[in-house]
């Protein structure tokens, strides 16, 4: 079996597919509302009634537990709301200053291969971080994107981005999270992704005072190289209390 490093990074759709909608939410979006929107949209995509979508947002502080989460990895359950999630993976933190990108793609239009899809998501994050002169790397024994921290110890490395996906009818949802300027102490309430040996970092923690808007530009450029064209979508401002499925 090929390593993810050896898999092709490009994950373009079949010829003639419409561009992926690119949506950036205003303000903080509640987790349950986001999941409801993703599930609804994924169903429309699977039925051929809506184009694919990437949805960029921030969540209020919260923890999510993936399908492989272990109870012992939730260290401080009283600290923030804990949401059980259908995505793959273990515990992670979401909060302000972290760019979350929910990725709703029809893998049948591309290739129904989950390992290739994960490899493409990793490549997307690595390319994005390269725009800020950050050398990020994948690891075959764990999912996510990592940066070496030799100033801490010769073999030290920290996680700067996480990946957790779910696929239903070959349409993906959930996605990635990239630490721009979150409160890193908030990760102390969990064992992030079940990994105890390494820590977490962010662009600001690495000495790069980058704005979310700048990260969004880099994400879109890298996305289009790997996944194909996108188009900015005009949608109503996000209002969780008045949510109407599209």
GUZA-27887 format. One record per residue: residue number from 1; x, y, z of N, C-alpha, C in turn. Coordinates in Angstrom, 1 decimal, padded with zeros to 4 digits, m for minus. Last residue first. Example, Ala and Ser with C-alpha at 12.3 -4.5 7.8 and 13.67 -1.06 7.14 Angstrom:
<sites>
seq  n.x  n.y  n.z  ca.x  ca.y  ca.z  c.x  c.y  c.z
2  012.8  m002.2  007.1  013.7  m001.1  007.1  012.9  000.0  007.9
1  013.2  m005.7  007.8  012.3  m004.5  007.8  013.2  m003.3  007.8
</sites>
This chain:
<sites>
seq  n.x  n.y  n.z  ca.x  ca.y  ca.z  c.x  c.y  c.z
246  m030.9  025.1  003.4  m031.0  025.5  002.0  m031.2  024.3  001.1
245  m032.7  025.5  006.5  m031.9  024.7  005.6  m032.0  025.2  004.1
244  m032.5  028.4  008.3  m033.4  027.7  007.4  m032.5  026.9  006.5
243  m032.0  029.8  011.5  m031.5  028.9  010.4  m032.6  028.3  009.6
242  m032.1  031.8  013.4  m033.1  031.8  012.3  m032.7  030.9  011.2
241  m030.0  031.3  015.1  m031.4  031.2  015.6  m032.5  031.2  014.6
240  m027.7  031.7  013.4  m028.1  030.4  013.9  m029.5  030.3  014.4
239  m027.1  033.3  010.7  m027.9  033.6  011.9  m028.4  032.3  012.5
238  m024.8  034.5  008.5  m025.2  033.4  009.3  m025.9  033.8  010.5
237  m026.0  036.5  005.7  m025.2  036.3  006.9  m025.7  035.2  007.8
236  m026.8  034.6  002.7  m027.2  035.5  003.8  m026.2  035.4  004.9
235  m024.3  034.4  000.1  m025.3  033.8  001.0  m025.7  034.8  002.0
234  m022.6  034.0  m002.8  m023.3  035.1  m002.0  m024.5  034.5  m001.2
233  m019.5  032.4  m003.2  m021.0  032.3  m003.1  m021.6  033.5  m002.3
232  m016.8  032.4  m005.4  m017.4  033.0  m004.2  m018.9  033.0  m004.2
231  m015.8  029.3  m006.7  m016.5  030.6  m006.9  m017.0  031.1  m005.6
230  m012.9  027.4  m007.8  m014.0  027.7  m006.8  m014.6  029.0  m007.2
229  m011.3  024.6  m009.5  m011.8  026.0  m009.4  m012.9  026.2  m008.3
228  m009.4  022.1  m007.7  m010.0  022.7  m008.8  m010.7  024.0  m008.5
227  m007.8  021.0  m005.7  m009.2  020.5  m005.8  m009.9  021.1  m007.0
226  m005.2  022.1  m005.8  m005.4  020.7  m005.5  m006.8  020.2  m005.9
225  m005.5  024.8  m006.5  m004.5  024.0  m007.1  m004.7  022.5  m007.0
224  m007.6  025.6  m004.8  m007.8  025.6  m006.3  m006.7  024.8  m007.0
223  m006.3  025.6  m002.3  m007.4  024.7  m002.6  m007.6  024.5  m004.1
222  m004.4  027.6  m002.5  m004.0  026.3  m002.4  m005.1  025.3  m002.7
221  m006.2  029.8  m002.6  m005.2  029.6  m003.7  m004.7  028.2  m003.7
220  m007.6  029.5  m000.2  m008.3  029.4  m001.5  m007.3  029.2  m002.6
219  m005.6  029.8  001.7  m006.4  028.6  001.7  m007.0  028.4  000.3
218  m004.8  032.5  001.3  m003.9  031.4  001.0  m004.6  030.0  000.9
217  m007.2  033.8  002.1  m006.7  034.0  000.7  m005.7  032.8  000.4
216  m007.3  033.0  004.8  m008.4  032.6  003.8  m007.9  032.7  002.4
215  m005.1  034.3  005.8  m005.1  032.8  005.8  m006.2  032.4  004.8
214  m006.0  036.9  005.7  m004.8  036.5  004.9  m004.7  035.0  004.8
213  m008.1  036.8  007.5  m008.4  037.1  006.1  m007.2  036.7  005.2
212  m006.8  036.3  009.9  m007.6  035.3  009.3  m007.9  035.5  007.9
211  m003.4  037.5  009.9  m004.8  037.7  010.1  m005.6  036.6  009.4
210  m000.4  036.7  011.7  m001.2  036.6  010.4  m002.7  036.8  010.7
209  002.3  037.0  013.0  001.1  037.7  013.3  000.2  037.8  012.0
208  004.3  034.6  013.8  003.8  035.1  012.5  002.4  035.7  012.8
207  005.4  033.0  015.8  006.0  034.4  015.5  005.5  035.0  014.3
206  004.2  030.7  016.4  005.4  030.6  015.6  006.0  031.9  015.3
205  001.8  031.7  017.4  002.8  031.1  018.3  004.2  030.9  017.7
204  000.6  032.4  015.0  001.0  033.5  015.9  002.1  032.9  016.9
203  000.1  029.8  014.0  000.9  030.8  013.3  001.4  031.9  014.2
202  000.4  027.4  016.7  m000.4  028.3  015.8  000.6  029.2  015.0
201  000.5  024.1  018.2  001.0  025.5  018.0  000.1  026.2  017.0
200  000.7  021.5  020.6  000.0  022.2  019.5  000.6  023.6  019.4
199  002.9  018.6  021.2  002.0  019.7  021.6  001.3  020.3  020.4
198  003.4  015.0  021.6  003.6  016.3  021.0  002.6  017.3  021.4
197  002.5  012.8  023.1  004.0  013.1  023.0  004.3  014.5  022.5
196  m000.1  012.3  023.0  000.4  012.9  024.3  001.8  013.4  024.1
195  m002.9  012.3  021.0  m001.4  012.3  021.0  m000.9  013.0  022.2
194  m005.6  012.4  020.7  m005.1  011.3  021.4  m003.6  011.2  021.4
193  m006.4  014.8  019.7  m006.3  013.7  018.8  m005.6  012.5  019.4
192  m005.3  016.3  022.6  m005.7  016.5  021.3  m005.4  015.4  020.3
191  m006.7  015.7  025.5  m005.5  015.2  024.8  m005.8  015.3  023.3
190  m008.1  018.7  026.9  m008.2  017.4  026.2  m006.8  016.9  025.9
189  m007.5  021.1  028.1  m008.6  020.4  028.6  m008.8  019.0  028.0
188  m005.6  022.4  026.7  m005.1  021.7  027.8  m006.2  020.8  028.4
187  m006.5  024.0  024.7  m006.2  022.6  024.3  m005.9  021.8  025.5
186  m006.4  026.5  025.8  m007.7  025.8  025.7  m007.6  024.4  025.3
185  m003.9  027.5  025.4  m004.2  026.9  026.7  m005.5  026.2  026.7
184  m004.1  028.8  022.9  m003.5  027.4  023.0  m003.8  026.8  024.3
183  m006.5  030.5  021.5  m005.9  030.4  022.8  m005.4  029.0  023.0
182  m005.6  030.9  018.0  m006.5  030.5  019.1  m005.8  030.6  020.4
181  m004.6  032.0  015.5  m004.4  032.6  016.8  m005.4  032.2  017.8
180  m004.6  029.6  013.7  m004.1  030.9  013.3  m003.7  031.7  014.6
179  m004.8  026.4  013.1  m004.6  027.3  014.2  m003.9  028.5  013.7
178  m007.3  025.0  011.1  m005.9  025.5  011.1  m005.8  026.5  012.2
177  m009.1  022.1  010.4  m009.0  023.3  011.3  m007.5  023.7  011.3
176  m011.3  020.4  008.1  m010.0  020.8  008.6  m010.1  021.9  009.6
175  m014.2  018.4  008.1  m013.1  018.9  007.3  m011.8  019.2  008.1
174  m017.7  017.8  007.5  m016.6  018.1  008.4  m015.4  018.5  007.6
173  m018.2  015.7  004.5  m018.5  016.8  005.4  m017.6  016.8  006.6
172  m018.4  014.3  001.2  m017.7  014.5  002.5  m018.3  015.7  003.2
171  m020.2  011.8  m000.3  m020.1  013.2  m000.2  m019.5  013.5  001.2
170  m020.8  009.1  m000.4  m019.6  009.6  m001.1  m019.5  011.1  m001.2
169  m022.7  008.7  001.4  m023.1  008.6  000.0  m022.0  009.2  m000.9
168  m020.7  010.4  003.5  m022.0  009.8  003.4  m022.4  009.8  002.0
167  m017.9  010.8  005.5  m018.4  010.7  004.2  m019.7  009.9  004.2
166  m016.1  013.1  007.6  m017.1  012.0  007.5  m017.6  012.0  006.0
165  m012.9  014.0  009.1  m014.0  014.0  008.0  m015.0  012.9  008.3
164  m010.5  016.0  010.3  m011.5  015.0  010.7  m012.7  015.1  009.8
163  m007.4  017.3  010.9  m008.3  016.8  009.9  m009.2  015.8  010.5
162  m005.6  020.2  012.1  m006.2  018.9  012.3  m007.1  018.6  011.1
161  m002.5  021.9  012.5  m003.7  021.8  011.8  m004.2  020.3  012.0
160  m000.2  021.9  014.0  m000.8  023.2  013.7  m002.1  023.1  013.0
159  001.5  020.2  016.5  000.4  020.1  015.6  m000.1  021.5  015.3
158  005.0  020.1  016.9  003.7  020.5  017.3  002.7  020.4  016.2
157  008.0  018.3  017.9  007.1  018.9  016.9  005.7  019.1  017.5
156  011.3  017.5  018.9  010.0  018.1  019.2  009.3  018.5  017.9
155  013.8  016.5  018.8  012.8  015.7  018.1  011.4  016.3  018.3
154  015.4  018.4  020.3  015.8  017.9  018.9  014.7  017.2  018.1
153  013.2  020.9  021.6  014.0  019.7  021.8  014.4  019.2  020.4
152  012.7  023.6  021.0  012.2  023.0  022.2  013.0  021.8  022.6
151  013.8  024.2  018.6  014.1  025.1  019.7  013.6  024.5  021.1
150  012.6  022.5  016.8  014.0  022.1  017.4  014.4  023.0  018.5
149  009.9  021.6  016.0  010.2  022.7  017.0  011.5  022.4  017.6
148  008.1  021.1  012.9  009.2  020.7  013.8  009.5  021.9  014.7
147  004.6  020.7  012.6  005.8  021.5  012.3  006.9  021.1  013.4
146  002.0  018.9  010.9  002.9  019.1  012.0  004.1  020.0  011.6
145  m001.4  017.9  010.4  m000.2  018.6  009.8  000.7  019.1  011.0
144  m003.1  014.8  010.3  m002.9  016.2  010.7  m001.7  016.7  010.0
143  m002.8  011.5  011.7  m003.4  012.4  010.7  m003.2  013.8  011.2
142  000.0  009.3  012.0  m001.0  010.1  012.6  m001.5  011.1  011.6
141  001.9  007.9  010.6  001.3  007.2  011.8  000.3  008.1  012.5
140  002.9  009.6  008.7  002.1  008.5  008.2  001.4  007.7  009.4
139  002.5  013.1  008.8  003.1  011.9  009.4  002.2  010.7  009.1
138  003.3  016.1  006.9  002.4  015.0  007.3  003.2  013.9  008.0
137  004.5  019.4  007.7  004.7  018.0  007.3  003.6  017.1  007.7
136  005.4  022.8  006.9  004.6  021.8  007.6  004.7  020.4  007.0
135  007.2  025.5  007.2  007.4  024.1  006.6  006.6  023.2  007.5
134  006.1  028.6  006.4  006.1  027.6  007.4  006.2  026.2  006.8
133  005.7  030.8  004.7  007.1  030.3  005.0  007.2  029.3  006.2
132  003.2  031.2  004.0  003.7  032.0  005.2  005.1  031.5  005.6
131  002.8  029.3  002.1  002.6  030.7  001.7  003.1  031.6  002.8
130  002.9  027.0  003.5  004.1  027.3  002.8  004.0  028.8  002.3
129  000.3  026.7  004.4  001.3  027.2  005.3  002.6  027.6  004.7
128  m000.9  025.8  002.0  m001.3  027.0  002.6  m000.3  027.5  003.6
127  000.4  023.3  001.6  000.6  024.4  000.7  000.2  025.7  001.2
126  m000.6  021.9  003.9  000.9  022.1  003.7  001.1  023.3  002.7
125  m003.3  021.9  003.3  m002.8  022.6  004.5  m001.3  022.9  004.3
124  m003.3  020.3  000.9  m003.9  021.6  001.0  m003.4  022.5  002.1
123  m002.2  017.9  001.9  m001.4  018.7  000.9  m002.0  020.2  000.8
122  m004.3  017.1  003.5  m003.0  017.4  004.1  m002.2  018.3  003.1
121  m006.2  016.7  001.5  m006.5  017.7  002.5  m005.2  018.0  003.2
120  m005.0  014.6  000.0  m005.2  015.9  m000.6  m005.5  017.0  000.4
119  m005.0  012.6  001.9  m003.7  013.0  001.5  m003.9  014.4  000.8
118  m007.8  012.2  002.1  m007.1  012.7  003.3  m005.7  013.2  002.8
117  m008.2  011.2  m000.5  m008.8  012.5  m000.1  m008.1  013.0  001.1
116  m006.8  008.9  m000.5  m006.3  009.9  m001.4  m006.9  011.3  m001.0
115  m008.3  007.5  001.3  m006.9  007.8  001.6  m006.4  008.9  000.7
114  m010.8  007.3  000.1  m010.7  008.1  001.3  m009.2  008.4  001.6
113  m012.0  007.5  m003.0  m010.8  006.9  m002.4  m010.5  007.8  m001.1
112  m013.5  008.0  m005.5  m014.0  007.5  m004.3  m012.9  006.7  m003.5
111  m012.7  011.0  m007.1  m012.3  009.6  m006.9  m012.8  009.1  m005.6
110  m014.7  012.9  m008.3  m013.3  013.0  m008.2  m012.7  011.6  m008.2
109  m017.4  012.5  m008.1  m017.0  013.3  m009.2  m015.4  013.4  m009.3
108  m017.5  011.1  m005.8  m017.7  010.3  m007.0  m017.4  011.1  m008.2
107  m017.1  012.9  m003.8  m016.0  012.1  m004.2  m016.2  011.3  m005.4
106  m018.1  016.0  m003.5  m018.7  014.8  m004.1  m017.5  013.9  m004.6
105  m017.6  017.9  m000.5  m017.2  017.5  m001.9  m017.8  016.2  m002.3
104  m017.4  020.1  001.7  m018.5  019.2  001.2  m018.3  019.0  m000.3
103  m015.7  020.9  004.4  m015.4  020.6  003.0  m016.5  019.6  002.6
102  m015.1  023.6  006.5  m015.9  022.4  006.3  m016.0  022.1  004.8
101  m012.5  024.9  008.2  m013.0  024.8  006.8  m013.8  023.5  006.7
100  m011.7  027.1  010.7  m012.3  025.8  010.4  m012.8  025.9  009.0
99  m009.2  028.8  012.1  m010.0  028.8  010.9  m010.4  027.3  010.7
98  m009.2  030.2  015.3  m008.9  029.0  014.6  m009.8  029.0  013.3
97  m010.1  032.4  016.5  m008.7  032.4  016.1  m008.3  031.2  015.4
96  m012.4  030.7  018.7  m012.0  031.9  018.0  m010.5  031.9  017.7
95  m012.3  027.0  018.4  m012.5  028.3  019.1  m012.1  029.5  018.3
94  m012.1  023.6  019.2  m012.4  024.6  018.2  m012.7  025.9  019.0
93  m010.2  020.6  019.8  m010.7  021.9  020.3  m011.0  022.8  019.1
92  m010.9  017.1  019.8  m010.2  018.3  019.3  m010.9  019.5  019.9
91  m010.5  013.6  020.2  m010.9  014.9  020.7  m010.2  016.0  020.0
90  m010.4  011.8  017.1  m010.6  011.7  018.6  m011.0  013.1  019.1
89  m011.7  010.5  014.0  m010.7  011.1  014.9  m011.1  011.0  016.3
88  m014.5  011.4  011.8  m013.4  010.5  012.3  m012.5  011.2  013.2
87  m017.7  012.7  013.0  m016.5  012.7  012.1  m015.5  011.7  012.7
86  m019.9  013.0  014.5  m019.8  011.8  013.7  m018.6  011.7  012.8
85  m019.4  014.0  017.9  m019.4  014.3  016.5  m019.3  013.0  015.7
84  m020.5  015.5  020.8  m020.2  014.2  020.2  m020.4  014.4  018.7
83  m019.2  018.3  022.4  m020.1  017.8  021.3  m019.6  016.5  020.8
82  m019.1  020.1  025.3  m018.5  018.9  024.6  m019.5  018.4  023.6
81  m018.3  023.4  026.4  m019.3  022.4  025.9  m018.6  021.3  025.1
80  m015.5  023.6  028.7  m016.3  024.1  027.5  m017.3  023.0  027.2
79  m015.0  022.4  031.3  m014.4  023.7  030.9  m015.2  024.3  029.7
78  m015.8  020.0  032.2  m016.6  021.1  032.6  m016.1  022.5  032.0
77  m013.9  018.1  031.4  m015.2  018.1  030.7  m016.1  019.3  031.1
76  m010.8  017.9  031.1  m011.6  019.0  031.8  m013.0  019.1  031.2
75  m010.0  015.7  029.6  m009.4  016.0  030.9  m010.2  017.0  031.8
74  m010.6  013.3  027.7  m011.3  014.5  028.0  m010.9  014.8  029.5
73  m009.4  010.9  027.5  m008.7  012.0  026.8  m009.4  013.3  027.0
72  m011.0  008.9  028.6  m009.8  009.4  029.4  m009.1  010.6  028.8
71  m012.7  008.3  026.5  m013.2  009.1  027.6  m012.0  009.7  028.4
70  m011.6  008.7  023.2  m011.5  007.9  024.4  m011.9  008.8  025.6
69  m012.9  008.8  019.8  m012.5  009.5  021.1  m012.6  008.5  022.3
68  m013.5  008.0  017.3  m012.5  007.2  018.0  m012.1  007.8  019.4
67  m015.3  009.8  016.3  m015.8  008.4  016.5  m014.8  007.5  017.3
66  m014.6  012.8  018.2  m014.8  012.0  017.0  m015.2  010.6  017.4
65  m015.8  015.4  020.1  m015.3  014.0  020.2  m015.6  013.3  018.9
64  m014.9  018.8  020.6  m015.7  017.8  019.9  m015.0  016.4  020.0
63  m015.3  021.7  022.7  m014.5  020.4  022.4  m015.5  019.5  021.6
62  m015.2  025.2  022.3  m015.8  024.0  022.5  m014.9  022.8  022.2
61  m015.7  028.7  021.8  m014.8  027.6  022.4  m015.6  026.4  022.7
60  m017.4  029.2  018.6  m017.1  029.6  020.0  m016.3  028.5  020.7
59  m015.8  028.8  015.4  m016.7  028.4  016.4  m016.4  029.1  017.7
58  m015.6  030.3  012.2  m015.0  030.1  013.5  m016.1  029.6  014.4
57  m015.3  029.1  008.7  m016.0  029.7  009.8  m015.1  029.6  011.1
56  m016.0  028.3  005.3  m015.0  028.8  006.3  m015.7  029.5  007.5
55  m016.9  025.8  003.4  m017.5  026.7  004.3  m016.5  027.1  005.3
54  m017.2  024.7  000.1  m016.3  024.8  001.2  m016.8  026.0  002.1
53  m019.3  022.6  m001.8  m019.1  023.8  m001.0  m018.0  023.6  m000.1
52  m020.9  021.6  m004.9  m020.0  021.4  m003.8  m019.7  022.7  m003.1
51  m024.3  022.5  m005.8  m022.9  022.4  m006.1  m022.1  022.1  m004.8
50  m027.3  020.6  m005.6  m026.5  021.7  m005.2  m025.0  021.5  m005.5
49  m028.5  018.3  m006.4  m029.3  019.4  m006.4  m028.6  020.7  m005.9
48  m027.6  015.6  m006.4  m027.3  016.4  m007.6  m028.1  017.7  m007.6
47  m027.7  014.3  m004.0  m028.9  014.2  m004.9  m028.7  015.0  m006.2
46  m025.4  015.1  m002.8  m025.5  013.7  m003.2  m026.6  013.5  m004.2
45  m026.1  017.8  m002.3  m025.0  017.5  m003.2  m025.1  016.1  m003.7
44  m028.1  017.4  m000.4  m028.4  018.1  m001.6  m027.3  017.8  m002.7
43  m026.5  016.3  001.7  m027.6  015.5  001.1  m028.0  016.1  m000.3
42  m024.8  018.4  002.3  m024.3  017.1  001.8  m025.3  016.3  001.1
41  m026.7  020.2  003.4  m026.0  020.5  002.1  m025.4  019.2  001.5
40  m027.4  018.8  005.8  m028.4  019.2  004.8  m027.8  019.4  003.4
39  m024.9  018.6  007.0  m025.7  017.4  006.7  m026.7  017.7  005.6
38  m024.3  021.4  007.4  m023.4  020.5  006.6  m024.2  019.3  006.1
37  m026.4  022.3  009.1  m026.2  022.8  007.7  m025.4  021.9  006.8
36  m025.9  020.7  011.3  m027.2  020.6  010.6  m027.1  021.1  009.2
35  m023.3  021.6  012.0  m023.5  020.2  011.6  m024.8  020.0  010.9
34  m023.9  024.3  012.7  m023.0  024.0  011.6  m023.2  022.5  011.1
33  m025.5  023.9  014.9  m026.1  024.6  013.7  m025.2  024.3  012.5
32  m023.7  022.8  016.7  m024.9  022.0  016.3  m025.5  022.6  015.0
31  m021.8  025.0  017.0  m021.4  023.7  016.4  m022.6  022.9  015.9
30  m022.4  028.4  015.9  m022.6  027.3  016.8  m022.3  025.9  016.2
29  m020.1  030.7  014.7  m021.2  029.8  014.3  m021.2  028.6  015.3
28  m019.2  034.1  014.9  m019.1  032.7  015.5  m020.3  031.9  015.1
27  m018.9  036.1  011.9  m019.1  035.9  013.4  m018.8  034.4  013.7
26  m019.7  035.0  008.7  m019.5  036.1  009.6  m019.7  035.7  011.0
25  m018.2  032.5  006.6  m019.2  033.0  007.6  m018.8  034.2  008.3
24  m017.6  032.2  003.3  m016.9  032.6  004.5  m018.0  033.2  005.4
23  m017.6  029.8  000.7  m018.4  030.7  001.6  m017.6  030.9  002.9
22  m017.5  028.8  m002.5  m016.5  029.2  m001.4  m017.3  030.2  m000.5
21  m018.4  026.1  m004.5  m018.8  027.3  m003.8  m017.9  027.6  m002.6
20  m016.5  024.8  m007.1  m016.9  024.6  m005.7  m017.3  026.0  m005.2
19  m017.8  024.9  m010.5  m016.8  025.2  m009.5  m017.4  025.0  m008.1
18  m019.3  021.9  m012.1  m019.3  023.3  m011.7  m018.2  023.6  m010.6
17  m017.6  019.6  m014.4  m018.2  019.9  m013.0  m018.2  021.4  m012.7
16  m016.2  019.3  m016.7  m017.6  019.8  m016.8  m018.3  020.0  m015.5
15  m014.3  016.5  m015.7  m014.5  017.6  m016.6  m016.0  018.0  m016.7
14  m014.3  015.6  m012.3  m014.4  015.3  m013.7  m014.7  016.5  m014.5
13  m012.2  017.4  m009.9  m013.4  016.7  m010.4  m013.3  016.4  m011.8
12  m008.9  016.8  m008.5  m009.8  017.6  m009.3  m011.0  016.8  m009.7
11  m006.8  016.4  m006.8  m008.0  015.7  m006.5  m009.1  016.5  m007.3
10  m003.3  015.9  m006.4  m004.4  016.5  m007.1  m005.7  015.7  m007.0
9  m001.4  014.3  m005.1  m002.0  015.4  m004.4  m003.2  015.9  m005.1
8  m001.1  010.8  m005.2  m001.2  012.0  m006.0  m001.9  013.1  m005.1
7  000.9  009.3  m002.6  m000.4  009.4  m003.4  m000.4  010.8  m004.1
6  003.1  009.4  m001.0  003.3  008.9  m002.3  002.0  009.1  m003.2
5  002.1  010.1  001.5  003.0  011.0  000.9  003.2  010.7  m000.6
4  000.6  007.9  002.2  m000.1  009.1  001.8  000.8  010.1  001.1
3  002.2  005.0  000.7  002.0  006.0  001.8  001.2  007.1  001.3
2  000.5  002.2  m000.9  001.3  003.4  m000.9  001.1  004.3  000.3
1  000.8  m001.2  000.0  000.0  000.0  000.0  000.9  001.3  000.0
</sites>
